[in-house]
Amino acid sequence: METGEGTEETPLPLALSRFQLSEEYGFLLPNPLRELPAPYGPWMEIAQDLPQLIASRQLRARVHQMPQLSTRHLRGREELHLAHLVLSFITMGYLWQEGEEGAVKVLPRNLAIPFWEVSQALGLPPILSHADFVLANWRRKNPNGNLDTIISLPGGESLRGFILVTFLVEKAAVPGIKAILGAIRAILQVDEETLHKALQELAEAIGDMSEALKRMHDYVDPAVFYAVIRIFLSGWKDNPAMPAGLIYEGVCDEPMAYSGGSAAQSTILHAFDEFLGIRHSEESTAFLHRMRDYMPPPHRAFVEEICRAPSLKQHVLSSRDARLRAAFNRCVSALADFRSYHIAIVTKYIAIAAAKAKAGWAEQGDRAGPSLGKPPSALEAKGTGGSHIFSFLKSVRDSTREGMIRA
């Protein structure tokens, strides 16, 4: 956004709609489309049958028979998002159908070219990301509001649970996103009472996110997540199973490398970090900034706008208001607690699950259909986004705690 020369002031009002954010759903795509226009029936037919096609090892053959479709009939953001969701899920299934030892080096042109074109139109990379997997992959099954996914992969109820619990975390964050906007306005207007209320609302929203995350235990089997689901979130950057990357046939003759889906691609925590003035290590910051390339550009712009806003932390420090300081610290503490709980989840679903899978326990724990053979090992110590997962998560949690204002 253009600002007056020589000024850092954020224009008012800072409105959600400017960044394709929803009053009700935040960064989630409101009521995503479930069907593409008729010309794209061949994509939808494959996408709706992905778990069975992958389990029977028939997906690659079906993709090879798929017609080369032009993307020119796609109209508007919703159709583009559904096309990106469909093509990204088909791509992940195609790549990992045979497990990490059977990964392919080339994505065929009838999939690669339209995926590239849709990605360019949305400003997203041509790989499954958080924007597809969670933000655009939900629907209401009935008027009572029961949720389901639009497109699926192997993993049965555990995959559905993993996506929808993450959806609930995103939904719980919405009052916090609104609180940030209210707080920025309050700082600019030097309205301490409104700022204090906004910080209370932000701390409560972060606490609600932690409560939503706890539901992962109820809906996701660790053995299924580790042995079946996780490989389909894996990318081809910093992944030993695909060290050279992937050739997108008809797009580029050289391999390209993209990170897999990661919670670090969710805009929420980036926005909270910037607003609260949290400073991470150089290595963690570099990874987090790279993950912003996997966000829809308007969401990335929202984070950048917060960066340009007046510093909340400096305002609280200069105000010498003990209530503001306490409210600020409650927000930082809630964010550190959320990150601690995320570490506990990752420990259960990756570290402990990996050890059990190695011992042959995964076959007994897999209640979602046949496992894809040998549990994946290439990313035992790394996240699907390519980070060294535990050192990264502990580093960002610790640097969050260090953001507290000391008495």
DRENFITI-329139 format. One line per 8 residues: for each residue x, y, z of C-alpha. Coordinates in nm, 4 decimals. Example, Ala and Ser with C-alpha at 12.3 -4.5 7.8 and 13.67 -1.06 7.14 Angstrom:
BEGIN
1.2300:-0.4500:0.7800 ~ 1.3670:-0.1060:0.7140
//
This chain:
BEGIN
0.0000:0.0000:0.0000 ~ 0.1177:0.3511:-0.0838 ~ 0.1716:0.5773:0.2138 ~ 0.2610:0.9417:0.2310 ~ 0.6263:1.0168:0.1646 ~ 0.8379:0.9956:0.4764 ~ 0.5640:0.8545:0.6988 ~ 0.5293:0.5109:0.8560
0.1682:0.5645:0.9577 ~ -0.0760:0.2872:0.8737 ~ -0.3842:0.4220:0.6909 ~ -0.7172:0.3910:0.8701 ~ -0.9271:0.1930:0.8637 ~ -0.7202:-0.1244:0.8394 ~ -1.0015:-0.3446:0.7065 ~ -1.0099:-0.7250:0.6812
-1.1670:-0.7117:0.3353 ~ -0.8579:-0.5383:0.1945 ~ -0.6650:-0.8598:0.2560 ~ -0.9316:-1.1140:0.1520 ~ -1.0017:-1.1928:0.5170 ~ -1.3499:-1.2798:0.6365 ~ -1.5242:-1.1316:0.9413 ~ -1.6512:-1.4808:1.0280
-1.3741:-1.7084:0.9008 ~ -1.0544:-1.5038:0.9094 ~ -0.7933:-1.6567:0.6790 ~ -1.0213:-1.9501:0.5911 ~ -1.1892:-1.9310:0.2508 ~ -1.5585:-1.8659:0.3293 ~ -1.7821:-2.1462:0.1984 ~ -1.5413:-2.2867:-0.0627
-1.6771:-2.4200:-0.3922 ~ -1.7184:-2.7969:-0.4123 ~ -1.7499:-2.8425:-0.7899 ~ -1.5570:-2.7043:-1.0865 ~ -1.7255:-2.6091:-1.4173 ~ -1.8158:-2.8995:-1.6473 ~ -1.4988:-2.8902:-1.8635 ~ -1.2972:-2.9923:-1.5559
-1.4934:-3.3115:-1.4880 ~ -1.1842:-3.5293:-1.5556 ~ -0.9970:-3.3558:-1.2712 ~ -1.2877:-3.3812:-1.0287 ~ -1.3504:-3.7504:-1.1052 ~ -0.9923:-3.8376:-1.0172 ~ -0.9812:-3.6070:-0.7135 ~ -1.2990:-3.7514:-0.5611
-1.1556:-4.1043:-0.5820 ~ -0.7971:-4.0362:-0.4687 ~ -0.7771:-4.2640:-0.1595 ~ -0.8967:-4.5668:-0.3574 ~ -0.6833:-4.4888:-0.6644 ~ -0.3713:-4.4529:-0.4497 ~ -0.4414:-4.7635:-0.2403 ~ -0.4894:-4.9709:-0.5572
-0.1815:-4.8112:-0.7230 ~ -0.3953:-4.6914:-1.0147 ~ -0.3600:-4.3141:-0.9779 ~ -0.0555:-4.2719:-1.2015 ~ -0.2212:-4.4649:-1.4825 ~ -0.5366:-4.2508:-1.4488 ~ -0.3318:-3.9305:-1.4601 ~ -0.1543:-4.0481:-1.7759
-0.4967:-4.0927:-1.9395 ~ -0.6193:-3.7508:-1.8241 ~ -0.6828:-3.5008:-2.1062 ~ -0.4731:-3.1842:-2.1304 ~ -0.7197:-2.9171:-2.0151 ~ -0.6894:-2.5426:-2.0611 ~ -0.7382:-2.3270:-1.7514 ~ -0.9105:-2.0477:-1.9462
-1.2609:-2.1569:-1.8370 ~ -1.1791:-2.0935:-1.4684 ~ -1.3426:-1.7746:-1.3426 ~ -1.2837:-1.5959:-1.0149 ~ -1.0912:-1.6660:-0.6976 ~ -1.3173:-1.9462:-0.5697 ~ -1.2871:-2.1551:-0.8879 ~ -0.9111:-2.1008:-0.8957
-0.8759:-2.2070:-0.5315 ~ -1.0747:-2.5258:-0.5898 ~ -0.8704:-2.6022:-0.9032 ~ -0.5485:-2.5505:-0.7039 ~ -0.6794:-2.7763:-0.4261 ~ -0.7756:-3.0504:-0.6727 ~ -0.4519:-3.0354:-0.8739 ~ -0.2327:-3.0186:-0.5630
-0.3970:-3.3273:-0.4100 ~ -0.3668:-3.5184:-0.7392 ~ -0.0007:-3.4125:-0.7611 ~ 0.0817:-3.5340:-0.4093 ~ -0.0922:-3.8649:-0.4744 ~ 0.0889:-3.9055:-0.8068 ~ 0.4294:-3.8304:-0.6531 ~ 0.3972:-4.0491:-0.3429
0.1699:-4.3339:-0.4649 ~ 0.4536:-4.5860:-0.4270 ~ 0.5980:-4.4377:-0.1062 ~ 0.9169:-4.2365:-0.0726 ~ 1.1316:-4.5017:-0.2434 ~ 0.9100:-4.4902:-0.5527 ~ 0.8902:-4.1115:-0.5934 ~ 0.8933:-3.9896:-0.9539
1.1215:-3.7191:-1.0942 ~ 0.8795:-3.5729:-1.3536 ~ 0.5234:-3.4424:-1.3225 ~ 0.3518:-3.5103:-1.6582 ~ 0.2545:-3.2084:-1.8675 ~ -0.1214:-3.2714:-1.8544 ~ -0.0985:-3.2157:-1.4782 ~ 0.2054:-2.9863:-1.4561
0.0951:-2.7172:-1.7033 ~ -0.2530:-2.6453:-1.5645 ~ -0.1215:-2.6689:-1.2068 ~ 0.1453:-2.4122:-1.2918 ~ -0.1056:-2.1798:-1.4627 ~ -0.3527:-2.1909:-1.1729 ~ -0.0670:-2.1358:-0.9254 ~ 0.0531:-1.8319:-1.1178
-0.2988:-1.6868:-1.1225 ~ -0.3308:-1.7214:-0.7431 ~ 0.0267:-1.6277:-0.6559 ~ 0.0752:-1.9664:-0.4875 ~ 0.3472:-2.2276:-0.5501 ~ 0.2604:-2.5425:-0.7516 ~ 0.2479:-2.7759:-0.4512 ~ 0.0004:-2.8640:-0.1772
0.0186:-2.5965:0.0926 ~ -0.1738:-2.4981:0.4065 ~ -0.3841:-2.2663:0.1873 ~ -0.5170:-2.5731:-0.0002 ~ -0.5075:-2.8441:0.2639 ~ -0.6995:-2.6493:0.5314 ~ -0.8111:-2.3009:0.4240 ~ -0.9936:-2.4083:0.1058
-1.0766:-2.7724:0.1907 ~ -1.3832:-2.7647:0.4127 ~ -1.7597:-2.7887:0.3706 ~ -2.0707:-2.8239:0.5806 ~ -2.2277:-3.1683:0.5449 ~ -2.5699:-3.0510:0.6584 ~ -2.7558:-2.7461:0.7957 ~ -2.6490:-2.8413:1.1501
-2.2986:-2.7365:1.0555 ~ -2.1213:-3.0729:1.0707 ~ -1.7919:-3.0347:0.8866 ~ -1.6219:-3.2461:0.6243 ~ -1.3393:-3.2092:0.3752 ~ -1.3905:-3.1497:0.0019 ~ -1.0955:-3.3569:-0.1275 ~ -0.9199:-3.6371:0.0605
-0.6104:-3.8584:0.0519 ~ -0.5295:-4.1898:0.2248 ~ -0.5738:-4.1760:0.6018 ~ -0.9494:-4.2114:0.6444 ~ -1.0983:-4.0553:0.9571 ~ -0.7537:-3.9563:1.0876 ~ -0.6851:-3.7438:0.7806 ~ -1.0307:-3.5876:0.8063
-0.9676:-3.5178:1.1760 ~ -0.6245:-3.3674:1.1108 ~ -0.7614:-3.1233:0.8507 ~ -1.0737:-3.0266:1.0448 ~ -0.9029:-2.9813:1.3835 ~ -0.6579:-2.7486:1.2078 ~ -0.9625:-2.5721:1.0594 ~ -1.0948:-2.5245:1.4156
-0.7622:-2.3730:1.5251 ~ -0.7856:-2.1244:1.2355 ~ -1.1476:-2.0462:1.3251 ~ -1.0618:-1.9921:1.6931 ~ -0.8047:-1.7311:1.5883 ~ -1.0603:-1.5023:1.4183 ~ -1.1371:-1.2848:1.7267 ~ -0.7617:-1.2453:1.7710
-0.7200:-1.1197:1.4154 ~ -0.9956:-0.8637:1.4744 ~ -0.8346:-0.7686:1.8076 ~ -0.5097:-0.6825:1.6267 ~ -0.6931:-0.4383:1.4011 ~ -0.8728:-0.2850:1.6984 ~ -0.5461:-0.2549:1.8898 ~ -0.3668:-0.0808:1.6022
-0.6501:0.1710:1.5761 ~ -0.6378:0.2234:1.9536 ~ -0.2627:0.2888:1.9449 ~ -0.3015:0.5460:1.6663 ~ -0.5839:0.7158:1.8592 ~ -0.4029:0.6795:2.1972 ~ -0.7087:0.5039:2.3396 ~ -0.5622:0.2964:2.6239
-0.8934:0.1528:2.7410 ~ -0.9755:0.0109:2.3957 ~ -0.6181:-0.1163:2.3580 ~ -0.6384:-0.3002:2.6901 ~ -0.9664:-0.4631:2.5867 ~ -0.8182:-0.5673:2.2481 ~ -0.5184:-0.7301:2.4181 ~ -0.7506:-0.9239:2.6503
-0.9421:-1.0467:2.3436 ~ -0.6190:-1.1502:2.1716 ~ -0.4971:-1.3496:2.4724 ~ -0.8360:-1.5234:2.4964 ~ -0.8313:-1.6128:2.1260 ~ -0.4833:-1.7655:2.1518 ~ -0.6030:-1.9700:2.4504 ~ -0.9011:-2.0894:2.2451
-0.6596:-2.1958:1.9689 ~ -0.4774:-2.4169:2.2205 ~ -0.8079:-2.5704:2.3298 ~ -0.8969:-2.6440:1.9666 ~ -0.5567:-2.8046:1.9061 ~ -0.6159:-3.0457:2.1974 ~ -0.8932:-3.2101:1.9928 ~ -0.6227:-3.3627:1.7706
-0.5941:-3.6450:2.0277 ~ -0.9617:-3.7343:1.9807 ~ -0.9609:-3.7564:1.6025 ~ -0.6135:-3.8476:1.4771 ~ -0.4397:-4.1844:1.5251 ~ -0.0618:-4.1231:1.5584 ~ 0.0222:-4.4435:1.3690 ~ -0.1995:-4.3466:1.0759
-0.0655:-3.9919:1.0721 ~ 0.2967:-4.1035:1.0674 ~ 0.2805:-4.4111:0.8433 ~ 0.0052:-4.3090:0.6009 ~ -0.0763:-3.9359:0.5981 ~ 0.2521:-3.7569:0.6481 ~ 0.4231:-3.8560:0.3250 ~ 0.1485:-3.6853:0.1210
0.2365:-3.3533:0.2887 ~ 0.6043:-3.3918:0.1960 ~ 0.7582:-3.1590:-0.0589 ~ 1.0644:-3.1707:-0.2812 ~ 1.2872:-2.9167:-0.1138 ~ 1.5220:-3.0252:0.1668 ~ 1.3790:-3.3778:0.1340 ~ 1.6362:-3.6594:0.1057
1.3800:-3.8711:-0.0830 ~ 1.3785:-3.6149:-0.3688 ~ 1.7140:-3.4371:-0.3493 ~ 1.7010:-3.2990:-0.7046 ~ 1.3472:-3.1582:-0.6862 ~ 1.0753:-3.2167:-0.9459 ~ 1.0556:-3.1416:-1.3198 ~ 0.7250:-2.9828:-1.4203
0.7018:-3.1154:-1.7770 ~ 0.6103:-2.8487:-2.0295 ~ 0.6847:-2.5727:-1.7764 ~ 1.0604:-2.5931:-1.7209 ~ 1.3317:-2.8395:-1.8221 ~ 1.5132:-2.7947:-1.4902 ~ 1.3859:-2.9452:-1.1631 ~ 1.2170:-2.7076:-0.9187
1.2125:-2.7451:-0.5414 ~ 0.9182:-2.6552:-0.3169 ~ 0.8575:-2.7163:0.0525 ~ 0.5738:-2.9399:0.1653 ~ 0.2747:-2.8373:0.3738 ~ 0.3623:-2.6924:0.7134 ~ 0.1879:-2.5230:1.0042 ~ 0.4472:-2.2469:0.9507
0.2515:-2.1566:0.6339 ~ -0.0476:-2.0473:0.8439 ~ -0.0613:-1.6676:0.8491 ~ -0.2001:-1.6526:1.2028 ~ 0.1179:-1.6969:1.4040 ~ 0.3153:-1.4720:1.1673 ~ 0.0600:-1.1969:1.2318 ~ 0.0693:-1.2504:1.6091
0.4508:-1.2506:1.6136 ~ 0.4740:-0.9262:1.4184 ~ 0.2075:-0.7548:1.6275 ~ 0.3663:-0.8585:1.9591 ~ 0.7182:-0.7751:1.8389 ~ 0.8474:-1.1329:1.8812 ~ 1.1981:-1.1723:1.7382 ~ 1.3182:-1.5207:1.6462
1.6691:-1.6454:1.5725 ~ 1.8210:-1.5652:1.2345 ~ 1.7791:-1.9253:1.1143 ~ 1.4177:-1.9546:1.2330 ~ 1.3305:-1.6140:1.0872 ~ 1.4743:-1.7129:0.7486 ~ 1.2607:-2.0302:0.7419 ~ 0.9446:-1.8480:0.8551
0.9919:-1.5767:0.5922 ~ 1.0353:-1.8441:0.3244 ~ 0.7060:-2.0009:0.4380 ~ 0.5314:-1.6708:0.3641 ~ 0.5822:-1.7468:-0.0055 ~ 0.3288:-2.0295:0.0432 ~ 0.0535:-1.7958:0.1682 ~ -0.2061:-1.6308:-0.0575
-0.0510:-1.2912:-0.1453 ~ -0.3270:-1.0862:0.0270 ~ -0.2599:-1.2742:0.3533 ~ 0.1122:-1.2106:0.3185 ~ 0.0291:-0.8421:0.2627 ~ -0.1693:-0.8419:0.5895 ~ 0.1407:-0.9511:0.7830 ~ 0.3507:-0.6873:0.6038
0.0942:-0.4198:0.6936 ~ 0.1211:-0.5164:1.0616 ~ 0.4999:-0.4784:1.0311 ~ 0.4457:-0.1182:0.9154 ~ 0.2036:-0.0354:1.1966 ~ 0.3214:0.1452:1.5115 ~ 0.5035:-0.0859:1.7547 ~ 0.2698:-0.2249:2.0200
0.5612:-0.3177:2.2451 ~ 0.7142:0.0306:2.2292 ~ 0.3749:0.1829:2.2991 ~ 0.3232:-0.0374:2.6064 ~ 0.6753:0.0371:2.7330 ~ 0.6370:0.4112:2.6899 ~ 0.2888:0.4235:2.8424 ~ 0.4090:0.2900:3.1799
0.0558:0.1530:3.2271 ~ 0.0806:-0.1582:3.4464 ~ -0.2513:-0.2942:3.3141 ~ -0.1311:-0.2698:2.9531 ~ 0.1960:-0.4382:3.0419 ~ 0.0130:-0.7262:3.2146 ~ -0.2276:-0.7656:2.9212 ~ 0.0619:-0.7637:2.6745
0.2443:-1.0308:2.8754 ~ -0.0694:-1.2457:2.8878 ~ -0.0750:-1.2446:2.5069 ~ 0.2913:-1.3428:2.4834 ~ 0.2505:-1.6111:2.7495 ~ -0.0550:-1.7570:2.5715 ~ 0.1407:-1.7687:2.2434 ~ 0.4350:-1.9446:2.4116
0.1928:-2.1933:2.5712 ~ 0.0349:-2.2620:2.2294 ~ 0.3793:-2.3337:2.0853 ~ 0.4653:-2.5609:2.3780 ~ 0.1483:-2.7589:2.3183 ~ 0.2311:-2.7820:1.9476 ~ 0.5680:-2.9338:2.0451 ~ 0.3837:-3.1943:2.2561
0.1605:-3.2795:1.9567 ~ 0.4592:-3.3120:1.7220 ~ 0.6374:-3.5330:1.9770 ~ 0.3398:-3.7688:1.9931 ~ 0.2581:-3.7753:1.6218 ~ 0.6117:-3.7812:1.4796 ~ 0.8886:-3.8699:1.7276 ~ 0.7027:-4.1353:1.9288
0.5084:-4.2588:1.6248 ~ 0.8354:-4.2964:1.4303 ~ 0.9859:-4.5091:1.7052 ~ 0.6762:-4.7292:1.7189 ~ 0.6628:-4.7589:1.3401 ~ 1.0235:-4.8768:1.3379 ~ 0.9283:-5.1445:1.5868 ~ 0.6517:-5.2667:1.3587
0.3700:-5.1181:1.5605 ~ 0.2235:-4.9093:1.2763 ~ 0.0526:-5.2058:1.1078 ~ -0.1485:-5.2758:1.4244 ~ -0.2340:-4.9105:1.4722 ~ -0.3401:-4.8430:1.1146 ~ -0.7166:-4.8454:1.1082 ~ -0.7512:-4.6477:0.7860
-0.6923:-4.9237:0.5342 ~ -0.3681:-5.0628:0.3981 ~ -0.0483:-4.8836:0.4900 ~ 0.1754:-4.7694:0.2076 ~ 0.4356:-5.0260:0.3028 ~ 0.7488:-4.9114:0.4805 ~ 0.6847:-4.6052:0.7024 ~ 0.8548:-4.2925:0.5648
1.2003:-4.2277:0.7047 ~ 1.3322:-3.9362:0.4953 ~ 1.1676:-3.6782:0.7215 ~ 1.2016:-3.8460:1.0615 ~ 1.3856:-3.5458:1.2063 ~ 1.2409:-3.2813:0.9756 ~ 0.9034:-3.1214:0.9287 ~ 0.7189:-3.1627:0.5992
0.8162:-2.8021:0.5290 ~ 1.1829:-2.9031:0.5504 ~ 1.2808:-2.7517:0.8869 ~ 1.4738:-2.9433:1.1536 ~ 1.1510:-2.9778:1.3387 ~ 1.2287:-2.9960:1.7115 ~ 1.5160:-2.7475:1.7151 ~ 1.2989:-2.5069:1.5124
0.9860:-2.5449:1.7273 ~ 1.1751:-2.5119:2.0554 ~ 1.3673:-2.2121:1.9257 ~ 1.0515:-2.0210:1.8258 ~ 0.8798:-2.1151:2.1539 ~ 1.1772:-1.9933:2.3592 ~ 1.2155:-1.6693:2.1639 ~ 0.8416:-1.6102:2.2118
0.8872:-1.6338:2.5902 ~ 1.1758:-1.3901:2.5659 ~ 0.9319:-1.1364:2.4191 ~ 0.7746:-1.0758:2.7613 ~ 0.8174:-0.7292:2.9111 ~ 1.0105:-0.7741:3.2343 ~ 0.9207:-0.5680:3.5382
//
